Amino acid sequence: MQCHNNSYFSEYLSSLNSKWEVDRVILERNKC
């Protein structure tokens, strides 16, 4: 998975409805 740039990542988080999804995406991002 590629690193998100900050504005894209923020927009993506804003569009998520699920706390679990947010946590998962943050974990993915932290692998970078």
Backbone bond lengths (Angstrom), bond angles and torsions (degrees), N, CA, C in turn:
res aa  C-N    CA-C-N  psi(-1)  N-CA   C-N-CA  omega(-1)  CA-C   N-CA-C  phi
1 M - - - 1.466 - - 1.521 109.75 -
2 Q 1.310 115.82 135.21 1.458 119.71 -179.31 1.521 111.16 -81.62
3 C 1.314 114.94 154.16 1.466 119.71 176.40 1.526 109.61 -67.73
4 H 1.311 114.91 141.84 1.464 119.90 175.19 1.515 108.96 -85.00
5 N 1.309 116.38 142.44 1.464 115.60 168.51 1.529 108.17 -78.63
6 N 1.306 116.86 158.44 1.455 120.67 -166.23 1.520 114.02 -60.62
7 S 1.304 118.20 -43.67 1.461 119.89 -177.40 1.528 111.22 -69.53
8 Y 1.318 116.81 -39.68 1.461 119.58 175.73 1.518 110.42 -63.04
9 F 1.316 116.32 -44.95 1.459 121.00 -178.51 1.523 111.17 -61.54
10 S 1.321 117.06 -43.92 1.463 121.27 178.50 1.525 111.85 -62.50
11 E 1.317 115.63 -42.56 1.463 120.13 177.87 1.517 111.10 -62.76
12 Y 1.321 114.99 -42.07 1.460 120.24 179.84 1.523 110.88 -63.72
13 L 1.302 117.39 -45.59 1.464 120.33 177.28 1.517 111.43 -59.87
14 S 1.312 116.67 -39.85 1.464 121.09 179.57 1.521 112.03 -61.86
15 S 1.320 116.00 -29.82 1.457 120.22 -177.33 1.526 113.48 -85.36
16 L 1.312 117.36 -9.09 1.460 120.04 -178.94 1.520 111.26 -81.94
17 N 1.325 114.92 142.27 1.455 120.25 178.11 1.520 112.58 -99.16
18 S 1.313 116.15 -18.62 1.451 121.00 -170.25 1.520 111.86 -107.78
19 K 1.324 116.18 127.38 1.465 120.46 174.99 1.530 110.58 -58.66
20 W 1.313 116.63 -38.74 1.462 120.51 179.08 1.521 110.89 -60.27
21 E 1.308 117.06 -42.41 1.468 121.17 176.96 1.522 110.89 -61.34
22 V 1.310 117.33 -44.30 1.464 121.01 178.82 1.527 110.13 -58.89
23 D 1.317 117.15 -47.51 1.463 121.03 179.23 1.522 111.64 -60.60
24 R 1.317 116.66 -41.63 1.461 121.01 -179.48 1.528 111.30 -64.48
25 V 1.326 116.05 -44.62 1.464 120.78 -179.70 1.528 111.02 -64.76
26 I 1.317 116.74 -40.66 1.467 120.10 176.88 1.525 110.55 -62.09
27 L 1.311 117.58 -41.41 1.463 119.99 176.66 1.520 111.55 -62.05
28 E 1.321 116.64 -42.21 1.467 120.37 176.69 1.526 110.89 -61.05
29 R 1.301 116.22 -44.17 1.458 121.20 -179.19 1.531 110.91 -62.90
30 N 1.322 116.12 -37.82 1.459 120.32 -177.86 1.528 113.67 -70.07
31 K 1.305 117.95 -11.96 1.464 121.49 175.26 1.521 112.23 -72.15
32 C 1.316 116.82 -20.65 1.462 120.91 -175.63 1.522 111.68 -66.44
